[in-house]
Amino acid sequence: MPAVSVEHLAKSYGNAVAVRDVSFEVQKGEVFALLGPNGAGKTTCVEILEGFRIRSSGQVETLGVDPADSSTQRWLRSRIGVVLQELAIEPFYSVRQVLTRNAGYYENPRPVDQVIELIGLGEKSDARIKRLSGGQQRRLDVGLGIIGNPELLFLDEPTTGLDPSGRRDTWELIKRLAAEGTTVLLTTHYMDEVEALADRVAVLFGQEVVASGTPESIGGRDVGAVTIRFKLPEGVSAEALPVAAVPREDRYVDIRTEEEVRVLHDLTGWALAGGYQLAGLSVLRVSLEDVYLGLTRTETGADEEVAAR
Amino acid sequence: MSTTQLPVRGSFRGASDVPLVWRQVYFEQLSFWLNPIGAAITIGFSVIFVVFFESFEKHSSVDFLHINLGQYYLPAFMAYGIMAACFNTMAISLVNRREMGLLKRLRLSPLPTWMLMAAMLVNWMIIAALQIVLVLVVGLFYGVHGPHQVGLFILVVIVGMLSFTAVGIGVSTLVPNADSAGPIVSLVFFIVIAFSGLYYPIKSGTGLATVVGIFPIRHLIVALVDTFNGIPGTSVWNDILVMLVWAAAGVFVGLRRWDWSPKRG
């Protein structure tokens, strides 16, 4: 049984379509990322899976139950953790007080001290929340998401607002949770975050899934043309190469090919025979960002910005 | 990490939930007292008013009630304390919590809605009760005596707390954003309370008494003054009924318009 199952999910607010015909599954223990521009429907999907919003149509299961079923919501919410897109913490409590309060809501919470250590707020544990920096509050937000020791963790843009160090720390925490078996459903705008964390990714655009797969293969990244790039040896022109190449301004050349093994063989054979160095030789596949931008371009070339509500 | 078991249905787990309610009450109280300025303003106003009016007006008499003003102001400002805590501060706090996303976070936790509501109700009842006790202590210092009909007095206090909490919840759902919570709720609070007989007694049967008789605070003031002083020939049941009708209206509006998410209107 998957941790999350979504089939033909749709959600509308009056005439405004927030999500249309979205389907995907998240397996237990998996880190699954939902990518998409603002208004693509990521948060709506997540909120439906959390049981916070009611879907218009389609089938949804979270940990084997319908999240819209009010009779099992207390059970379900004791098994999920949620990190919201926007900070929401009472300003007058201390770090320890708010974590202690929330720990009491769950059947098998993590020890408060363990969570304080995991989120790196040991020295601030007795500080009032209003005295914390934005990044520290964001880390506390993550702490509130994991205090219940969840089977399934929803992270809605969890590193937005964090500095690079804070982002890396949060990534390490997510990797650790995943290694312990926690299923993670992540929404993010950051491609490096997806590549660092996600086992699989789905791209939402125009309120529907336009591509899904592993970060390495989505959008055909693992197949198709590659770019072979190197610096031309001194005294050699691009025309002298054994394969057709496009010169760049920096004396590098690009060779676009779908037969990288044969082309590399021809090139390296030619270089060895002539005694040339192929400085900076690299094989470049299309980046995740290129794939994402290709999938989320409108006909006018701009990212679609659709206000869901 | 917890492991999946067969789903347990229902949001009420019987007696095992009672300690959880009190735990939530504790954290609601903690949140209130951790903001000492806000707590002092909420608690202190009724005491300051009572000291002021008892110091300067206590010997004037209210002929139609056959009591002096000292005996009138004490229960009247208890009514003020109940409305200030259970309606004014509660509604503003609720709007702020909604607009800050705090209600949404609680909604996504296993804390059942009924438990949150029960804890909030008890929290504001405790704060209102504290004001009543403080006002009573100040009144004793000024030689005021009462309550004379203790059982009915306590009943009126409890109904008043329930009624204003319900109305406060209903009104909070009509406030579109955090910035307007204070002005809207306080405007309703001060206008209604000013003409309902808080600062000066209003004789029943007059035009003003009939108009303000629509509002629950008028009935809370009258019922508390009557039971505190044991005024003969009076009955609080009509006052209790009006307050309960307002409570029902508050619950109705609250259920219809309740939103866990920020409205940001």
Contacts between the chains, C-beta under 8 A, distances in Angstrom:
chain1	res1	chain2	res2	distance
A	50	B	108	5.8
A	52	B	104	7.3
A	52	B	107	6.5
A	52	B	108	6.1
A	52	B	260	7.3
A	63	B	4	5.8
A	64	B	4	6.8
A	64	B	7	7.3
A	65	B	7	5.1
A	70	B	11	7.5
A	71	B	9	4.4
A	71	B	10	6.1
A	71	B	11	7.8
A	72	B	7	4.5
A	72	B	8	7.6
A	72	B	9	5.8
A	73	B	11	7.0
A	74	B	8	7.5
A	74	B	10	7.3
A	74	B	11	4.6
A	74	B	110	5.4
A	74	B	112	5.5
A	75	B	7	4.8
A	75	B	8	4.6
A	75	B	9	7.3
A	76	B	7	7.3
A	77	B	108	6.5
A	77	B	109	6.1
A	77	B	110	4.3
A	78	B	2	7.4
A	78	B	110	4.0
A	79	B	2	5.8
A	79	B	4	6.9
A	80	B	108	7.9
A	82	B	105	7.7
A	82	B	108	4.5
A	84	B	101	6.4
A	84	B	104	6.8
A	84	B	105	6.4
A	84	B	108	7.6
A	86	B	101	5.5
A	87	B	101	7.5
A	88	B	100	5.9
A	88	B	101	3.2
A	88	B	102	5.3
A	88	B	104	6.4
A	88	B	105	4.6
A	89	B	102	7.6
A	89	B	105	7.7
A	90	B	31	5.8
A	90	B	102	6.2
A	92	B	31	6.0
A	92	B	34	3.8
A	92	B	35	5.1
A	93	B	30	7.3
A	93	B	31	6.7
A	93	B	34	6.7
A	97	B	27	7.7
A	97	B	30	6.8
A	101	B	27	4.6
A	102	B	109	6.4
A	104	B	20	7.1
A	104	B	23	5.5
A	105	B	109	4.7
A	105	B	110	4.8
A	105	B	111	5.0
A	106	B	2	7.8
A	106	B	110	6.1
A	107	B	2	6.6
A	107	B	110	8.0
A	108	B	2	4.6
A	128	B	34	7.9
A	144	B	105	7.3
A	148	B	2	7.7
A	148	B	109	7.7
A	148	B	110	7.4
A	149	B	1	5.4
A	149	B	2	5.5
A	150	B	1	7.1
A	150	B	2	7.2
A	151	B	1	5.9
A	151	B	2	5.9
A	151	B	3	7.0
A	151	B	4	6.1
A	180	B	1	5.9
A	181	B	1	5.7
A	182	B	1	5.6
